[in-house]
Amino acid sequence: MFGFGAQSSVKTLTPTQLRQMGDTVTLVDVRENAEWASGHIAGAIHIPLGRLREKMELIPSGKPVVFYCQAGGRSSQAIAIAKAGGQSHDTHLGGGIGAWRAHGFPLAS
């Protein structure tokens, strides 16, 4: 876990931790359309970072939310956007889908 902003923290999951969580979390992929099309984690919701503010209502409630992107930068930004919008989402996949791929975990297309 590392600090993000003055009063919030970001929880970072490893690919292995995320995979072990299975469908107990809602995954939100904040990459661009072409990145999503090149492969994503099965079951993820796709909301590009630039549209997250206006599309936050598409994220279902009832499960913890985990954001991910290519390498971890945009998913940290997604947490800041969610918090600014009054959401409590504070978790992302460290290293993004690049780390997921490096672990050899499956992708959907």
N, C-alpha and C positions, 0 to 999 in steps of 0.2 A: 504494500500500500504506500502511496506517496501523496504529498500534499498537492492540492490544486486550488488556487485562489486563496483568499485570506481566511475563509472560515469553512471550507469544505475539504473533503478528502475523496480520493478516487480509489476504489477497490479494483485491483488488477488480478485477473485470473490467468493461470497458465492454460495452454490448450488441453492438457490432461485434466485439470480441474474442471474446465468447462465441459469436456466430453463426459466426465463422470456425472455431471449434473443432469444430463439427458434433457428430457422435456419438462423439467421442473422450473425452467427459466424461459423467458421470451427473448429470443435473439433478434437484434435489430442491426442490419447491415447498412451502414451509412456511406458506402462507396457509390461511385457514379454508375450509370447504367451499363457501360461497357465492362466495367470491373465485375459487376454482378453477373453479367452474362458469361464471363470467363470462368465462373464457378463460385459457389457460395455454400455456406453450411446449411445442410438440409433443415427445413422448418423455419428458417430465418424470415423475417419481414424486411422488405427492402424499402428504405426511405433515405434517399440521398441527403447528405448533411445540409445542403443548401435549401432543402424543403422541409427540414425537420420541425421548425417552429410552426409552420402552417399545417403539418400533418401529424402532430403529436397525438391527436385523438385516435389515430389508427393503431396505436400501441395498446393492446388489450390489458386490462387490469387483472389482478388476481395472482400474478406470478412476478418474481423479481425479473428485472430487465437487465440484459447484458448487451452493450453496444460493441460492434467491432467494425474495423475498416481494413485497410491494407497492412498498416504497420503499427497502429496505435495512436497516432496523432489526432486524426479526425474523431475517433471514438472518445477521446478525452474532451474534445470540443463539444461533442454531442451531449456529454454529461453536463457541461456548463450550460448549454442551451436548455436542457431539460430542467435543471435546477432554477434557471432564470424564469422558466415558465411555471414554477411552483411544483414540479415533480420531484420525487425523492430518488430517482434513478442515479446510482453512483458507481456502477460496475462496468468494466470493459475487459476485453480480451487483450492481454499484453502481447505485443508483437503482431497483433491482428491476424488476418487470414494467412499472411506469410508464415507466421509461426505455426499455425494450424497445418498448413501444407508441409512445412519442414518436419513435423511429427508424423507425416504420412497418413493423416486422418482423411476420411472421405469427403468429397465435395459433390454437391448437386449441380446440375447445369440447367 
